[in-house]
Amino acid sequence: MLCSIYKSAKKQGAYLYITKKDDFSQVPDALLEMFGKPTLVMVVKLDGRTLAQVDVDIVKQSLQNEGFFLQLPPPQENLLETYKEQKKAQKKQ
């Protein structure tokens, strides 16, 4: 299965996978608005491949069912909350 991968102009680390290059007809208009102007990153064959941040089977299933897959960046760690939890754990010891 071939797919085209586009990066977002508005959201760093967001990527949109579609089945046909430059065919955004399956992508909801609201999503395209939030995504911004898509910039082609690559066209890739998904069969027998692994992807860095997402499960290739989930991508393939979404492409077949929805016609697109949206990859969002992992949430940033809240350093203040992490610090508070570490302090709380230290007090309990």
N, C-alpha and C positions, 0 to 999 in steps of 0.2 A: 504494500500500500504506500503510495506516494503522498506526501503532504507538503504544503508550503507554510513556512513559519515566518511570522511578522512580529517586529517589536513595536511597542507602544511609544508614541510621541509624548504622551502625557504622564504615564506611570512607569517609572524605572523598574526594570525587572519583570514587566508584564509581557507575555508573548501570546499571540493568537495563532493557532494551528487551523488550517483549512485544507480541504481536499483538492481544490483546483486553484492554481495561481491566479490571483487578482479577482476571484469570484467570491464576493462577500455576501451573496444573496441569502445564505443560510444564517448569517449573523444578525441578531436583533439590532435595530437601529439605535436603541438606547445604549447598547454595549459599544457599538462603534463610536458613538458620541463621546462616551467616557474614555474609550481607548485612544482616541485621537487618530491622526493620520498614520496608518500602518506603513511600516518600512520593511520591505522584504529582507530577511536575514539569510534564508536558505531554503532550498527544496531538498527534501530528504526521503529516502525509502525507509519506512518504519519496520519492515519485516526483518527479523534477526538482529535488531539493533536495541541498544539500551540508551536511555536518555539520562542526563545528569540529575535533574530535579524532579522528574515525574515518571510514573510507571507507564511504559510504552503501551501496555494492554489497556490501561484506562484511557489513554489518548486515542487509541484505535477504536475503542468502544464508543467514545464520545463523538468521534468523527462519523462513525456509521449511524449513530442514533440521532445526533443533534446537527451534524454537518460542520461542527467546529469544536475546538477545545481551547479554553482560556487558562493559561498558566500564570498564576500570580506569584510574586516573590514571597518567600517565607516571612512571617511577621518578625519585626525587629524585637530583640530582647529588651524588656523594660529594666534597665540597670538599677533604677531606684528600688523597684519591687524586689529584685534579686538581692540587693544589699540589705533591705529590711528583713527578708526571710533568713538570710545568713545571720544577722544580728539576733533575731528571735531564737534561732537554733542554738547559737552560742550561749544565750542566757539560760536555756533549758539544761545545758550540760553542767 
